[in-house]
Amino acid sequence: MKKKLFYVFGSLILVLLILNIVAMLVIRNFYQDNIPVLAYHIISDNPKDDMEVSTTNFRMQMKYLHDHHFQVLSIDDVIAFKKGEKNFPGKKVAITFDDGSESYYLKALPIMKEYDFPSTNFVITSKINNRGYLSAEQIDKLKEEKLVKLESHSYGLHNREFANSRDYDKYNDDLKKNSQYHFKYYAYPFGISNEEYIKALKENGIEYAFKYAPSHWLNRDEDDYSLSRVPIYNSISYNKFILKLLIKR
């Protein structure tokens, strides 16, 4: 009886070891040419809608990345990875924010700095100094942070009518209003793009542009002006957040 139990127990351990090895190989393959780029908006102690991720949830998510040894890449590293200029073996992720909410400065950044995580905020520059958005003073302080990169979410195209317009002149005029910032990365408002939009981006010095693609990871073969990001909402459970980091679609 003891020998039988020993055999069963030993077989179970062997199966678990094999499953663990298979899982590791699958995950390694997932990350070889792909990377999940997370997209947040607002971090809030009291979320009012799904776009506002609670401070508690955000802290748990960042702790998970730290405790499970994810490499958190800067947006420049992500592009170097995409171009094949750099390789980052193992699990990796990037963290981005849209809109330029003041909560990035007050809530998100202090948590990320605890773990030395880099991040990028795609700012709506016409909103600077508006209530709930970054102030010019905060922008200046963020420019001095080595872990922070500020890029473009348009000057004033965060309006579905404008984003859907397919009007080259409208896109071009808006982009020119941001020329003094010398942005090279762009996040489409609402994730909406088209040929006229991309033409205007290229002619205004934008080298790479990001869309939304729930559960889709950025891939090395993606077009430079259609790079995938995974939006993170407050309704995403802790376990679902983990799955978004471990399963590529």
C-alpha positions in Angstrom: 0.0 0.0 0.0 2.8 2.4 0.9 4.6 1.6 -2.3 1.5 2.3 -4.3 0.9 5.6 -2.6 4.6 6.5 -3.1 4.2 5.6 -6.8 1.1 7.7 -7.2 2.6 10.7 -5.3 5.8 10.5 -7.4 3.8 10.3 -10.6 1.8 13.3 -9.6 5.0 15.3 -8.9 6.4 14.3 -12.3 3.2 15.4 -14.1 3.3 18.8 -12.3 6.9 19.3 -13.2 6.2 18.5 -16.8 3.2 20.9 -16.9 5.3 23.6 -15.3 8.0 23.2 -17.9 5.5 23.2 -20.8 3.9 26.4 -19.3 7.3 28.1 -19.1 8.1 27.2 -22.7 4.7 28.4 -23.9 5.1 31.7 -22.1 8.6 32.1 -23.4 7.4 31.6 -26.9 4.6 34.2 -26.3 7.0 36.9 -25.3 9.6 36.2 -28.0 8.1 38.5 -30.5 5.3 40.1 -28.5 4.8 42.4 -25.6 1.7 43.5 -23.7 1.5 47.3 -23.6 -1.0 48.3 -20.9 -3.1 51.5 -21.3 -4.6 53.2 -18.3 -6.5 56.5 -18.0 -7.3 57.7 -14.5 -6.2 56.3 -11.1 -8.7 57.2 -8.4 -9.4 56.4 -4.7 -13.1 56.6 -5.6 -13.7 55.5 -9.2 -16.8 57.0 -10.8 -16.7 54.8 -14.0 -14.9 52.0 -15.6 -12.2 54.2 -17.1 -11.1 55.1 -13.5 -9.0 52.3 -12.1 -9.0 52.3 -8.3 -5.8 53.1 -6.5 -6.1 49.8 -4.7 -6.4 47.8 -7.9 -3.6 49.7 -9.5 -1.3 49.1 -6.6 -2.1 45.3 -6.6 -1.4 45.2 -10.4 2.0 46.9 -10.0 2.9 44.7 -7.1 2.1 41.6 -9.2 4.4 42.8 -11.9 7.2 43.3 -9.4 6.7 40.1 -7.4 6.5 38.0 -10.5 9.7 39.5 -12.0 8.3 41.2 -15.1 10.7 43.5 -17.0 8.8 46.8 -17.3 10.1 48.5 -20.4 10.2 52.1 -21.4 8.4 53.1 -24.6 11.8 53.6 -26.2 12.7 50.1 -25.2 9.4 48.8 -26.7 10.2 50.4 -30.0 13.8 49.1 -29.9 12.4 45.6 -29.2 9.9 46.0 -32.1 12.7 47.0 -34.5 14.8 44.0 -33.4 17.5 46.3 -32.0 17.1 44.9 -28.5 16.0 41.6 -27.0 14.5 41.3 -23.5 14.3 37.6 -22.6 11.5 36.4 -20.4 8.3 38.2 -19.2 8.0 41.8 -20.2 5.4 44.6 -20.2 5.1 48.3 -20.8 2.9 50.8 -18.9 1.2 53.7 -20.6 -1.5 56.3 -19.7 -3.8 58.4 -21.8 -5.1 62.0 -21.5 -2.7 63.6 -19.1 -4.9 63.2 -16.0 -3.5 64.8 -12.8 -4.1 61.4 -11.1 -1.0 60.2 -13.0 1.1 62.6 -11.1 -0.7 62.3 -7.7 -1.6 58.6 -7.6 0.0 56.4 -10.2 3.6 57.8 -10.4 4.3 57.5 -6.6 3.3 53.8 -6.8 5.4 53.1 -9.9 8.4 54.8 -8.4 8.4 52.4 -5.5 9.2 49.7 -8.0 11.3 51.8 -10.3 8.9 51.2 -13.2 9.1 53.5 -16.3 5.9 54.7 -17.9 4.6 57.0 -20.7 1.7 59.4 -20.5 0.1 60.4 -23.8 -1.1 64.0 -23.1 -4.0 66.0 -24.6 -2.0 69.3 -24.6 -5.0 71.5 -24.9 -6.1 70.2 -21.5 -3.0 71.2 -19.6 -3.9 73.4 -16.7 -7.5 72.4 -16.9 -9.2 71.0 -13.8 -8.4 67.3 -13.3 -5.5 67.4 -15.8 -1.8 68.0 -15.4 -0.7 71.6 -14.8 2.2 73.2 -16.6 4.2 73.1 -13.3 3.6 69.4 -13.0 4.5 68.8 -16.6 7.9 70.6 -16.0 8.5 68.3 -13.0 7.6 65.2 -14.9 10.1 66.2 -17.6 12.8 65.8 -15.0 11.7 62.3 -14.0 14.0 59.7 -15.5 11.2 57.1 -15.4 8.6 59.3 -17.2 8.1 60.0 -20.9 5.4 62.5 -22.1 4.0 61.9 -25.6 1.0 63.0 -27.7 -2.7 62.2 -27.4 -3.4 65.1 -29.8 -3.8 68.8 -29.1 -7.6 68.8 -29.3 -8.8 65.8 -31.3 -10.2 63.9 -28.3 -13.7 64.2 -29.8 -15.3 61.4 -31.8 -16.4 63.7 -34.5 -12.9 65.0 -35.1 -11.3 61.5 -34.6 -13.7 60.0 -37.2 -13.6 63.0 -39.6 -11.0 61.5 -42.1 -10.1 65.2 -42.7 -6.4 65.5 -43.4 -6.5 69.3 -42.8 -8.1 68.9 -39.4 -5.5 66.3 -38.3 -2.6 68.3 -39.8 -3.7 71.6 -38.1 -4.1 69.8 -34.7 -0.6 68.2 -35.0 1.0 71.5 -35.9 -0.2 73.0 -32.6 2.0 70.4 -30.8 5.1 71.1 -32.9 7.0 72.8 -30.1 6.9 69.5 -28.0 8.8 67.5 -30.7 6.7 64.4 -29.9 7.6 61.2 -31.8 5.0 58.8 -30.4 1.2 59.2 -30.6 -1.8 57.5 -29.1 -5.0 57.8 -31.2 -7.9 59.3 -29.4 -10.5 56.5 -29.0 -8.0 54.3 -30.9 -9.4 55.5 -34.2 -7.1 55.9 -37.2 -7.3 56.1 -41.0 -5.0 56.8 -44.0 -5.4 60.5 -43.9 -4.6 60.5 -40.2 -1.5 58.4 -40.7 -0.3 60.7 -43.5 -0.6 63.7 -41.3 1.2 62.0 -38.5 4.1 61.1 -40.8 4.4 64.6 -42.1 4.5 66.1 -38.6 7.3 63.9 -37.3 5.4 61.2 -35.5 7.3 58.0 -36.0 5.0 55.5 -34.2 1.3 55.5 -33.2 -0.7 53.3 -30.9 -4.2 52.0 -31.0 -6.4 50.0 -28.5 -6.6 46.3 -29.0 -8.2 44.5 -26.0 -6.1 41.4 -25.1 -3.9 41.8 -28.2 -0.1 42.3 -27.6 2.2 44.5 -29.6 3.9 42.3 -32.2 7.2 43.0 -34.0 5.4 42.6 -37.4 2.7 45.2 -36.6 2.6 48.4 -38.7 4.4 51.3 -37.1 1.2 53.4 -37.1 -1.0 50.6 -35.7 0.7 49.3 -32.6 -1.5 47.4 -30.1 -2.1 48.4 -26.5 -4.3 46.5 -24.0 -6.7 48.9 -22.2 -7.1 48.3 -18.4 -10.5 49.1 -16.8 -11.6 49.1 -13.2 -13.9 46.1 -13.9 -11.0 43.9 -14.8 -10.5 41.4 -12.0 -7.2 40.6 -10.5 -7.2 37.2 -12.1 -8.2 38.6 -15.5 -5.4 41.1 -15.2 -3.0 38.3 -14.8 -4.4 36.4 -17.8 -3.9 39.6 -19.9 -0.2 39.4 -19.1 0.2 35.6 -19.7 -2.0 34.8 -22.7 -1.4 36.4 -26.1 -4.3 36.6 -28.6 
